[in-house]
Amino acid sequence: MGYDHSYDPRKWSESEMDDRFTDLYDSIMDEVKEMFYSNTNTTYFTYKTKTKFTKEKKYQITDALYSGLIGLGYIEHSRKEDWHKLFCGKDVDSNIIQFKWKGAKNLLPYLISKLAHDKHFITEVNLHKKQKLFFGVNNTSQLVNRYRDSKKGLPKEHELIDNMLSFIEW
């Protein structure tokens, strides 16, 4: 795997530097705010602060997740704008964005865990609460414990999620 020069700050123009640092500052503040209000408020999923992910890259990854989950039949289509808002990191308002999870219930916490812990794409704050609120899947921590206690330690059909994530350019 070669070095990607698009992430080399020495090659950025002043405008690119300003844009990237503005994005980084906004991401850091969203993450700090989410952690500060973690016990009192619910926010949409927040992107984890990572300097190599520009706004455009985050959008592309979020879009690829949406397309992949539609392809698997796990979420409804024609809601792309709502999907992107789900990852805005902002406070939940009265018009809560909710998706019905159509896949096996234990695959949602598996996916969210992969996004938070393996891919470092979203923050780890209130993940179980958010899965219930935004996807209607209850008791996600018990679902995780059940599949971790199984022989494989993974949910059935986890390969579908792994395969979908492997096609995303991280």
C-alpha positions as CSV (number, residue, x, y, z in Angstrom):
1,M,0.0,0.0,0.0
2,G,1.6,3.3,-1.1
3,Y,1.6,6.6,0.5
4,D,-1.3,8.8,-0.3
5,H,0.0,12.3,-1.0
6,S,-3.5,13.9,-0.7
7,Y,-3.0,13.7,3.1
8,D,0.4,15.3,3.0
9,P,0.0,18.8,4.6
10,R,3.1,20.0,2.9
11,K,1.3,19.8,-0.4
12,W,-1.9,21.6,0.7
13,S,-2.7,25.2,-0.3
14,E,-3.5,27.7,2.4
15,S,-7.2,27.4,1.5
16,E,-7.0,23.6,1.8
17,M,-5.3,24.0,5.2
18,D,-8.0,26.3,6.4
19,D,-10.8,24.0,5.2
20,R,-9.2,20.9,6.8
21,F,-8.5,22.6,10.1
22,T,-12.0,24.0,10.2
23,D,-13.4,20.5,9.6
24,L,-11.1,19.1,12.3
25,Y,-12.1,21.8,14.8
26,D,-15.8,21.2,14.1
27,S,-15.4,17.5,14.5
28,I,-13.5,17.8,17.7
29,M,-16.1,20.2,19.1
30,D,-18.9,17.9,18.1
31,E,-17.1,15.0,19.8
32,V,-16.5,17.0,23.0
33,K,-20.1,18.2,23.1
34,E,-21.4,14.7,22.6
35,M,-19.2,13.4,25.5
36,F,-20.1,16.4,27.7
37,Y,-23.9,15.8,27.2
38,S,-23.7,12.0,27.1
39,N,-25.8,11.5,30.2
40,T,-28.3,14.3,29.7
41,N,-28.9,14.5,25.9
42,T,-29.0,12.4,22.9
43,T,-27.3,13.3,19.7
44,Y,-27.2,11.7,16.3
45,F,-24.2,9.6,15.5
46,T,-21.0,11.7,15.6
47,Y,-18.0,11.2,13.3
48,K,-14.9,10.4,15.2
49,T,-12.3,13.0,14.8
50,K,-9.7,11.8,12.3
51,T,-7.7,14.2,10.2
52,K,-7.5,12.1,7.1
53,F,-11.3,12.2,6.7
54,T,-12.4,15.4,5.0
55,K,-16.0,16.3,4.9
56,E,-16.2,14.9,1.4
57,K,-14.6,11.6,2.5
58,K,-17.0,11.3,5.4
59,Y,-19.9,11.9,3.1
60,Q,-18.6,9.3,0.6
61,I,-18.2,6.7,3.4
62,T,-21.7,7.5,4.8
63,D,-23.1,7.2,1.3
64,A,-21.4,3.9,0.7
65,L,-22.8,2.5,4.0
66,Y,-26.3,3.6,3.0
67,S,-26.0,2.0,-0.4
68,G,-24.5,-1.2,1.1
69,L,-27.3,-1.5,3.7
70,I,-29.9,-1.0,1.0
71,G,-28.3,-3.6,-1.1
72,L,-28.5,-6.1,1.8
73,G,-32.1,-5.1,2.4
74,Y,-31.4,-3.9,6.0
75,I,-32.8,-0.4,5.6
76,E,-35.4,1.3,3.4
77,H,-34.3,3.3,0.4
78,S,-35.3,6.8,-0.8
79,R,-34.1,8.3,2.5
80,K,-30.5,9.3,1.6
81,E,-30.9,12.8,3.1
82,D,-32.2,11.3,6.4
83,W,-29.3,8.8,6.4
84,H,-26.7,11.6,6.2
85,K,-28.5,13.6,8.8
86,L,-28.3,10.6,11.1
87,F,-24.5,11.1,11.2
88,C,-24.5,14.8,11.6
89,G,-23.6,14.7,15.3
90,K,-26.2,17.4,16.1
91,D,-28.7,17.3,19.0
92,V,-31.8,15.3,18.4
93,D,-34.8,17.5,17.7
94,S,-38.5,16.8,17.8
95,N,-38.4,15.2,14.4
96,I,-36.2,12.2,15.3
97,I,-34.9,10.4,12.3
98,Q,-35.7,6.8,12.5
99,F,-34.9,3.9,10.3
100,K,-36.5,0.4,10.6
101,W,-33.7,-2.2,10.8
102,K,-34.8,-5.0,8.5
103,G,-31.9,-7.3,9.1
104,A,-31.2,-9.7,11.9
105,K,-31.3,-7.7,15.1
106,N,-27.9,-8.8,16.3
107,L,-26.3,-7.5,13.0
108,L,-27.0,-3.8,13.9
109,P,-24.9,-3.8,17.0
110,Y,-22.2,-5.7,15.1
111,L,-22.2,-3.0,12.4
112,I,-22.2,-0.1,14.8
113,S,-19.4,-1.7,16.8
114,K,-17.3,-2.1,13.7
115,L,-17.9,1.5,12.7
116,A,-17.0,2.7,16.2
117,H,-14.2,0.4,17.3
118,D,-12.6,-1.2,14.2
119,K,-13.0,1.6,11.6
120,H,-12.9,4.5,14.2
121,F,-15.6,6.2,12.1
122,I,-18.1,7.2,14.8
123,T,-17.7,7.9,18.5
124,E,-18.5,5.3,21.1
125,V,-20.9,7.5,23.1
126,N,-24.3,6.1,23.9
127,L,-24.2,3.5,21.0
128,H,-26.8,1.2,22.6
129,K,-29.2,4.1,23.3
130,K,-28.8,5.4,19.7
131,Q,-29.5,2.0,18.1
132,K,-32.8,1.8,20.0
133,L,-33.7,5.4,19.3
134,F,-32.7,5.6,15.6
135,F,-33.3,1.9,14.5
136,G,-35.8,0.6,16.9
137,V,-33.6,-2.3,18.1
138,N,-33.9,-2.9,21.8
139,N,-31.5,-4.7,24.2
140,T,-28.5,-4.4,21.9
141,S,-26.0,-5.1,24.7
142,Q,-27.8,-8.4,25.4
143,L,-27.7,-9.2,21.6
144,V,-23.9,-8.6,21.6
145,N,-23.4,-10.8,24.7
146,R,-25.4,-13.6,23.1
147,Y,-23.3,-13.7,20.0
148,R,-20.1,-13.2,21.8
149,D,-20.9,-16.2,24.0
150,S,-21.6,-18.4,21.0
151,K,-19.1,-20.8,19.5
152,K,-17.9,-18.3,16.9
153,G,-18.1,-15.2,19.0
154,L,-19.8,-13.5,16.0
155,P,-23.4,-13.2,14.9
156,K,-24.7,-15.4,12.1
157,E,-24.3,-13.8,8.7
158,H,-21.7,-11.3,10.0
159,E,-19.8,-12.0,6.8
160,L,-22.4,-9.9,4.9
161,I,-21.5,-6.8,7.1
162,D,-17.8,-7.6,6.8
163,N,-18.0,-7.9,3.0
164,M,-20.0,-4.7,2.7
165,L,-17.4,-2.8,4.8
166,S,-14.5,-4.3,2.8
167,F,-15.8,-2.6,-0.4
168,I,-15.7,0.9,1.3
169,E,-12.6,2.9,0.7
170,W,-11.5,3.9,4.2
